[in-house]
C-alpha cells in the first residue's frame, strides 16, 4: 500500500529525465492523470508548474486541450484562460515542403542550433492520423532523436484527427500553452499536402518552404499558390555534389519570386541553399527570421497579422461549433442519412435536401 501511495504522489511531480515528458498522448495514463488532477492539484497550481517550465505538465495540459471528453475540455479551457496573459511572446514559424525535402532533418538541425544559443524551442509536428487508431502515423519524435533529448526543447507530435488541411484544430491553443511555458520559438511542421500550408500560414508569423534542386521539373510541379505563401524558400540538401546545383536552383527561384505577390507586406521573399547535415546556412536562416521580425514590428505589420489571425480563428471556431451542434442531434443524423439515400437514388436534388434540413428558414 505504501508503495502504491508513493507511486501516485510521483505522477504529478516534475520529472527531469523522464522520456515521456514530451508525449502526453498515451491513453494508458489518461485516467490516472484525470483522477490525480482532480484530487491533488488545482488549475492554479497546474498553471504555476507550466509557467515554471515543467514539460511534464505542459504535455498533460495539451492532452486536456486535445481531449474530446467534455470534462477535460472545460478544465483545459480554464487553464488556458489563466495562462493567456503569459502568451504571445514567441516567434511562430511554419515549415512545409515537397515530399522528401527533409523537413524533420532541417527542423532538428535548426532547433538544435537555437537551443545551443540559448532559446527554448517547441516543435509541433502535425502528423497524418491513422484511419484505424486515430493516432499519429509519422512519429516525429523518433525522427528527431537528438533534439528530443535537449532540456530546452519540446516536441509534440499531434495527429490531424481528420481536420481540414491536416492541421489539428487545437494547434493554436497548443501554441499558446507552449508560449506560456516560456518557449521562445514555436516550429510547426505540416504534412506538406493538401491545404495544410494555407491553414498553417494563417496561424504563424513566418512561413518557410523547403524545396529540392532540379529546378526545371521542380518548378513546373510547384504550385504558384504555395510559393506565394512563403517568406523564405530553403533549397535543402545543399551538400556534397549538390552544392553547385543548389545555388543555381536558389537563383532560379529568386527570379520567379520577383514576379509573385509577396507573402507579407513590406517583405521580399528570399531563396537560399541550406545543408542540415553540414549545418550550412542554418545561422543565415535565423538571421533572416530575426530581420523579418524586427522589420515587421517596426512597421506594425507583425501585430496586425496576429490580430487578423485571431479574428479568423474566432470565426472558424464559430463554424466548428455550429457544425458540432447541428450533427449533435440524433434525429438530425437520421434525417441526413435518409436524405443521402434519396439524393443517391435521384429522387431529390442536393439543394432540396439541404432545404429540408432547415425548415424554419424556409418559412421566413
Secondary structure, DSSP 8 states (H G I E B T S, - for coil): -HHHHHHHHHTTS--TT-GGGG----GGGHHHHHHHHHHH--HHHHHHHHHTT-HHHHHHHHHHHH--SHHHHHHHHHHHHHHGGG-S-SEEEEEEESTTS-HHHHHHHHHHHHHHTT--EEEEEEE-B-TTT-SBSS-GGGG-TTGGG-TTEEEEEEE-TT-GGG--TTHHHHHHHHHHTT-SEEEEE--SSTTHHHHHHTT-SEEEEEE-S-HHHHHHHS-HHHHTT-SEEEE----GGGHHHHHHHHHHHHHHHTTS--SSTT---EEEE-BTTTTBSHHHHHHHHHHHHHHHHHHTHHHHHHHHHHHHHHHHHHHHHHHHHHHTSHHHHHHHHHHHHHHHHTSS-HHHHHHHH-HHHHH-
